């Protein structure tokens, strides 16, 4: 039961952040393309994996 409540809360917060971001983009006219965001996230993930691999070898 607690997990369900937690999941709903996290989901609601996620949606609220997305809606706020959309409104900010409409207000400012500044949009960031999803491909750019995905590329940045992929880069961060690759860096984190590299760090973990180096740590595991040490």
N, C-alpha and C positions, 0 to 999 in steps of 0.2 A: 504494500500500500504506500509506504513512504517513498519507494522508488518511483512509483507512478506520479505522485505529487511532485517530486523533485524533477522528473522528466518534463512534466507540464510547465513547471515554473521556468526551467531552462529554455524550453521551446518558446514560451511567451516572451521571455527576455530577448531571445534571438530575433524573433519577429519584430519586436519593438525597436531593436537596434537597426534592423533593415529598413523599417518604415521611416525612422528618423533620418537615416542616411539618404533615403530617396528624397525626402523633403528638403534636406540640406542641398542635395544636388540640384533639385528644381530651383531652390532659392538662389543659389550661387551660379548656376549654369556650369559648374565644374563636375564633370563625370570622369570616372576612371573605367576604362574598358575591362571587361572580365578577363580577357586574354592577358592583359598586363598584370592583373592581380594573381591569376593562376601562375604566370611565369615567376613572379616574385615569391610565391609560396613554394613552388617547386625548387627554386634556388635555395630557400631557407631549409627545406627538407633535405636536400642534397648535402648542404653544409652540416646539418645536424647528424646525418648518417656518417659522414666522413669523421666528425669528431668522435662519435661512438665507436667506430671501427678502430681509430687510433688509440682510444682509451682501452679497448678490449685487448689490443696487441701489447700494451705497456705492462 
